[in-house]
Amino acid sequence: MAKVERDALSGVETTGHEWDGLKELNNPLPKWWLYVFYVCILWAVVYWVLYPAWPIGGGATKGIYGWSQRTEIEEQLAVAKKAQAKFTDVIQATPIEEIKGKPDLVNFAMAGGRALFNENCAACHGAGGAGAKGFPTLADDDWLWGGKVTDIQQSILHGIRADDPDARVGDMPAFGKDGTLAAAQVNDVAEYVLSLSSKSTDAAAAARGQAVFAEQCVACHGEDAKGNAELGAPNLADGIWLFGGDKASVVETLNNGRKGVMPAWAKRLDEVAVKQLAVYVHSLGGGK
């Protein structure tokens, strides 16, 4: 039988472990601590029986109550959806251009559209539709593809150059990259385009560029350079620029073209959500 060693100072039995002359005492755990520990074990067993707990293939044990946060949230969403049905059902059945004439539907659509915009669109178009370089500002009344609420709905549903058979498509050619225009011609056209908003610094180059513009650009941007919503061709005479209005940016556009993509949201949002979002976006810049 092993000899029991006791600490000379406290008289407490030691465990036999010693570190740098310090011996570990074999003090028992406090009873209150043990009782709490036992209660925790009991609580865990009761929880395992009553609630989902142990992971199994494809989920977890259901427990007697079968409760889960996911189920609770789904039930809450179902209740909320049922409460909103008096509006969503009407919005679904109402042509989008007629929603503006019904104040109760407008209020509901605006509230839902704002939330949908913040969740899905603000990352690119900015808070409140402020836009960014390469991402159109939605808070003005300058629309590449038309500012009617039906135009906006179409863009949201099918996107721009997106993976959707009904997506809007309109490409800005890479005049410099594909050799259609020489570098000097690109420079001249850039000066002419800048002159439309009083930014040109070379009148002679702008005059030469006007002739090239008439030959290469009028088909899309129009003789007055005010654009064509059918093709998504921007107005070049209003001083509003999607990719920047300095000469370097205009030259970059002429040389390499622009082919930005707008996702087709019909794959992610239902019909009512798209209508709400279109109504909200239409309101941001006083849509047409």
C-alpha positions as CSV (number, residue, x, y, z in Angstrom):
1,M,0.0,0.0,0.0
2,A,1.4,3.4,-1.0
3,K,2.3,5.7,1.8
4,V,0.1,8.8,2.0
5,E,2.0,12.0,2.1
6,R,0.7,15.1,3.7
7,D,1.7,18.7,3.4
8,A,3.6,19.7,6.5
9,L,2.1,23.1,6.7
10,S,-1.6,22.4,6.0
11,G,-1.8,18.8,6.9
12,V,-3.7,18.1,3.6
13,E,-2.9,14.9,1.6
14,T,-0.9,15.6,-1.5
15,T,-1.5,14.1,-5.0
16,G,2.2,13.2,-5.4
17,H,2.7,15.8,-8.1
18,E,5.4,18.3,-7.5
19,W,6.8,21.2,-9.7
20,D,9.9,23.2,-8.7
21,G,9.3,22.2,-5.1
22,L,5.6,23.1,-5.1
23,K,3.4,20.1,-4.2
24,E,-0.2,19.8,-5.4
25,L,-2.7,19.3,-2.6
26,N,-5.6,16.9,-2.9
27,N,-8.3,19.3,-1.8
28,P,-11.9,18.1,-2.6
29,L,-14.0,20.3,-4.9
30,P,-16.5,22.6,-3.1
31,K,-19.9,20.9,-2.7
32,W,-21.7,23.9,-4.2
33,W,-19.5,23.5,-7.3
34,L,-20.3,19.8,-7.5
35,Y,-24.0,20.4,-7.2
36,V,-24.0,23.0,-10.0
37,F,-22.0,20.5,-12.1
38,Y,-24.5,17.7,-11.5
39,V,-27.5,20.1,-12.2
40,C,-25.8,21.1,-15.5
41,I,-25.5,17.4,-16.5
42,L,-29.1,16.8,-15.6
43,W,-30.2,19.9,-17.6
44,A,-28.3,18.7,-20.6
45,V,-30.0,15.3,-20.5
46,V,-33.4,16.9,-20.2
47,Y,-32.6,19.2,-23.1
48,W,-31.5,16.3,-25.3
49,V,-34.8,14.6,-24.7
50,L,-37.1,17.6,-25.2
51,Y,-35.4,19.6,-28.0
52,P,-33.4,18.9,-31.2
53,A,-29.8,18.3,-30.1
54,W,-27.8,15.5,-31.6
55,P,-26.7,15.9,-35.2
56,I,-27.6,13.1,-37.5
57,G,-27.5,12.7,-41.3
58,G,-29.6,15.4,-42.8
59,G,-30.5,17.2,-39.6
60,A,-30.7,16.5,-35.9
61,T,-32.7,14.5,-33.4
62,K,-36.2,16.1,-33.2
63,G,-36.8,15.9,-29.5
64,I,-40.2,15.5,-27.8
65,Y,-41.2,19.1,-28.5
66,G,-39.8,19.1,-32.0
67,W,-39.1,22.9,-31.7
68,S,-36.4,24.8,-33.7
69,Q,-35.7,28.4,-34.4
70,R,-35.9,27.7,-38.1
71,T,-39.5,26.4,-37.7
72,E,-40.4,29.3,-35.5
73,I,-39.1,31.9,-38.0
74,E,-40.9,30.1,-40.9
75,E,-44.2,30.3,-38.9
76,Q,-43.6,34.0,-38.2
77,L,-42.9,34.7,-41.9
78,A,-46.1,32.8,-42.9
79,V,-48.1,34.9,-40.5
80,A,-46.5,38.1,-41.9
81,K,-47.1,37.0,-45.5
82,K,-50.7,36.3,-44.7
83,A,-51.1,39.7,-43.2
84,Q,-49.6,41.3,-46.3
85,A,-51.7,39.3,-48.7
86,K,-54.3,42.0,-48.9
87,F,-51.7,44.2,-50.6
88,T,-49.5,41.7,-52.4
89,D,-52.4,39.9,-54.1
90,V,-53.7,43.2,-55.4
91,I,-50.2,44.3,-56.6
92,Q,-49.8,41.0,-58.4
93,A,-53.1,41.5,-60.2
94,T,-52.6,45.2,-61.0
95,P,-50.6,46.3,-64.0
96,I,-47.5,48.2,-62.7
97,E,-48.4,51.4,-64.5
98,E,-51.7,51.6,-62.5
99,I,-50.2,51.1,-59.1
100,K,-49.2,54.8,-58.9
101,G,-52.9,55.7,-58.9
102,K,-53.6,53.8,-55.8
103,P,-52.1,55.5,-52.7
104,D,-52.4,52.4,-50.4
105,L,-50.6,50.2,-52.9
106,V,-47.9,52.9,-53.5
107,N,-47.2,53.2,-49.8
108,F,-46.9,49.4,-49.4
109,A,-44.8,49.1,-52.6
110,M,-42.5,51.9,-51.6
111,A,-41.8,50.4,-48.2
112,G,-41.1,46.9,-49.6
113,G,-39.2,48.4,-52.6
114,R,-36.9,50.3,-50.3
115,A,-36.1,47.2,-48.3
116,L,-35.5,45.2,-51.4
117,F,-33.3,47.9,-52.9
118,N,-31.1,48.1,-49.8
119,E,-30.8,44.3,-49.8
120,N,-30.1,43.7,-53.5
121,C,-29.2,46.9,-55.3
122,A,-27.5,49.3,-53.0
123,A,-24.2,47.4,-53.2
124,C,-23.8,48.6,-56.8
125,H,-26.1,51.6,-57.2
126,G,-25.4,53.1,-53.7
127,A,-27.7,54.1,-50.9
128,G,-30.7,55.9,-52.3
129,G,-29.5,55.2,-55.9
130,A,-26.6,57.6,-55.8
131,G,-24.7,55.4,-58.2
132,A,-20.9,55.1,-58.8
133,K,-18.5,54.9,-61.7
134,G,-19.9,52.3,-64.0
135,F,-23.1,52.0,-62.1
136,P,-25.9,54.4,-63.1
137,T,-27.3,57.0,-60.8
138,L,-31.0,56.2,-60.2
139,A,-31.7,59.4,-58.3
140,D,-31.8,61.6,-61.4
141,D,-34.0,61.6,-64.4
142,D,-31.3,60.4,-66.9
143,W,-32.2,56.8,-68.0
144,L,-30.2,54.7,-70.3
145,W,-33.1,52.3,-71.1
146,G,-36.1,54.6,-70.5
147,G,-37.5,56.0,-67.3
148,K,-41.1,54.7,-67.4
149,V,-41.9,52.4,-64.6
150,T,-42.5,49.6,-67.2
151,D,-39.0,50.2,-68.6
152,I,-37.5,49.9,-65.1
153,Q,-39.5,46.8,-64.5
154,Q,-38.2,45.3,-67.7
155,S,-34.6,46.1,-66.7
156,I,-35.0,44.5,-63.3
157,L,-36.7,41.4,-64.6
158,H,-34.3,40.5,-67.4
159,G,-31.2,42.6,-66.8
160,I,-28.7,44.2,-69.2
161,R,-26.4,41.9,-71.1
162,A,-27.3,39.3,-68.5
163,D,-27.7,35.5,-68.9
164,D,-31.4,35.9,-69.9
165,P,-32.9,35.5,-73.3
166,D,-34.9,38.7,-72.9
167,A,-32.0,40.8,-71.5
168,R,-31.5,44.2,-73.0
169,V,-28.4,44.3,-75.2
170,G,-26.6,47.3,-76.5
171,D,-22.8,47.3,-76.8
172,M,-20.4,50.2,-77.1
173,P,-17.8,49.1,-79.8
174,A,-14.1,49.1,-79.0
175,F,-13.3,51.5,-81.9
176,G,-9.6,51.7,-81.0
177,K,-9.0,48.1,-80.0
178,D,-10.6,46.7,-83.1
179,G,-8.9,49.1,-85.5
180,T,-12.0,50.9,-86.7
181,L,-10.5,54.3,-85.6
182,A,-6.8,55.4,-85.5
183,A,-5.5,56.9,-82.3
184,A,-5.7,60.4,-83.8
185,Q,-9.4,59.9,-84.7
186,V,-10.1,58.6,-81.2
187,N,-8.6,61.7,-79.8
188,D,-10.7,63.9,-82.1
189,V,-13.9,62.2,-81.3
190,A,-13.2,62.5,-77.6
191,E,-12.7,66.2,-78.1
192,Y,-16.0,66.5,-79.9
193,V,-17.9,64.5,-77.3
194,L,-16.4,66.7,-74.6
195,S,-17.4,69.8,-76.6
196,L,-21.0,68.8,-76.3
197,S,-20.8,69.6,-72.6
198,S,-18.4,72.5,-73.0
199,K,-15.4,70.5,-71.8
200,S,-13.3,70.4,-75.0
201,T,-9.9,72.2,-75.0
202,D,-9.1,71.8,-78.7
203,A,-11.6,73.3,-81.1
204,A,-9.8,72.1,-84.2
205,A,-9.8,68.5,-83.0
206,A,-13.4,68.7,-82.0
207,A,-14.3,69.9,-85.5
208,R,-12.5,66.9,-87.0
209,G,-14.1,64.6,-84.5
210,Q,-17.6,65.8,-85.4
211,A,-17.2,64.3,-88.9
212,V,-16.0,61.0,-87.5
213,F,-18.8,61.0,-85.0
214,A,-21.3,61.5,-87.8
215,E,-19.9,58.5,-89.6
216,Q,-19.4,56.1,-86.7
217,C,-21.6,57.2,-83.7
218,V,-24.8,58.8,-84.9
219,A,-26.5,55.4,-85.6
220,C,-26.7,54.8,-81.8
221,H,-26.3,58.2,-80.1
222,G,-28.3,60.2,-82.6
223,E,-27.4,63.3,-84.7
224,D,-27.9,65.5,-81.7
225,A,-25.9,63.0,-79.5
226,K,-28.8,62.8,-77.1
227,G,-28.8,59.0,-77.1
228,N,-31.3,56.3,-77.8
229,A,-33.2,54.4,-75.0
230,E,-34.0,51.6,-77.3
231,L,-30.3,50.7,-77.6
232,G,-29.2,51.9,-74.1
233,A,-27.0,54.6,-75.8
234,P,-26.4,57.4,-73.3
235,N,-27.1,61.1,-73.9
236,L,-23.7,62.6,-74.5
237,A,-24.8,66.2,-74.4
238,D,-26.0,66.5,-70.8
239,G,-22.8,66.3,-68.8
240,I,-23.9,63.1,-67.0
241,W,-21.2,60.4,-67.3
242,L,-21.5,56.8,-66.4
243,F,-17.7,56.0,-66.7
244,G,-16.3,59.5,-66.1
245,G,-16.4,62.7,-68.1
246,D,-12.7,63.5,-68.2
247,K,-10.8,63.0,-71.5
248,A,-8.9,60.0,-70.4
249,S,-12.2,58.2,-69.5
250,V,-13.8,59.1,-72.8
251,V,-10.7,57.9,-74.7
252,E,-10.8,54.7,-72.7
253,T,-14.4,54.2,-73.7
254,L,-13.7,54.8,-77.3
255,N,-10.7,52.5,-77.4
256,N,-12.0,49.5,-75.4
257,G,-15.8,49.9,-75.4
258,R,-18.1,49.3,-72.4
259,K,-20.1,46.2,-71.6
260,G,-21.5,46.5,-68.1
261,V,-23.8,43.8,-66.8
262,M,-27.1,44.3,-64.9
263,P,-28.3,41.0,-63.3
264,A,-31.6,39.5,-64.3
265,W,-33.5,39.6,-61.0
266,A,-36.5,37.5,-62.3
267,K,-34.4,34.5,-61.2
268,R,-34.3,35.7,-57.6
269,L,-37.3,37.9,-57.0
270,D,-41.0,37.1,-57.5
271,E,-43.4,39.2,-59.5
272,V,-44.7,41.3,-56.6
273,A,-41.1,42.0,-55.3
274,V,-40.1,43.2,-58.8
275,K,-43.1,45.5,-59.0
276,Q,-42.3,47.0,-55.6
277,L,-38.7,47.5,-56.5
278,A,-39.6,49.1,-59.8
279,V,-42.1,51.5,-58.2
280,Y,-39.4,52.5,-55.6
281,V,-36.6,53.0,-58.2
282,H,-39.1,55.0,-60.4
283,S,-39.7,57.4,-57.5
284,L,-36.0,58.0,-56.7
285,G,-35.4,60.3,-59.7
286,G,-38.9,61.4,-60.7
287,G,-39.1,58.7,-63.4
288,K,-41.0,59.5,-66.5
